[in-house]
């Protein structure tokens, strides 16, 4: 059987944690920042865990993560 290719776009956006969960960065932090509060922008900096509903799909696209 041939090896499964990893989707490179997904590999750049997601990292695996020690327990095997998927870590992702938050969206809405690239432009139109003037109307967003400082607190909101600060909270968007931190990474978060990917939602469990998407993990099954993500594991398919990232077979070696």
C-alpha positions, -999 to +999 in steps of 0.1 A: +000+000+000+013+035-008+017+061+019-011+086+025-003+122+016-008+149+042-027+180+032+000+206+036-025+235+042-039+216+072-004+206+085+006+243+087-025+253+106-028+225+132-004+210+158-010+180+180-009+183+218+007+157+240-026+140+246-034+139+208-058+167+206-056+193+178-044+228+186-054+257+163-051+294+162-082+317+164-096+336+134-106+373+130-072+387+140-058+399+107-075+432+097-103+456+107-089+456+142-100+492+152-135+483+161-125+452+181-118+458+218-083+453+233-096+425+254-111+407+224-079+411+204-058+398+233-080+367+236-077+360+199-039+356+203-041+324+223-043+291+206-073+268+214-083+232+210-101+222+178-138+212+183-144+175+186-169+175+158-141+184+133-114+161+147-125+130+128-121+148+095-089+164+105-073+131+115-081+119+079-063+149+064-034+147+088-026+109+090+008+113+106+001+140+131 
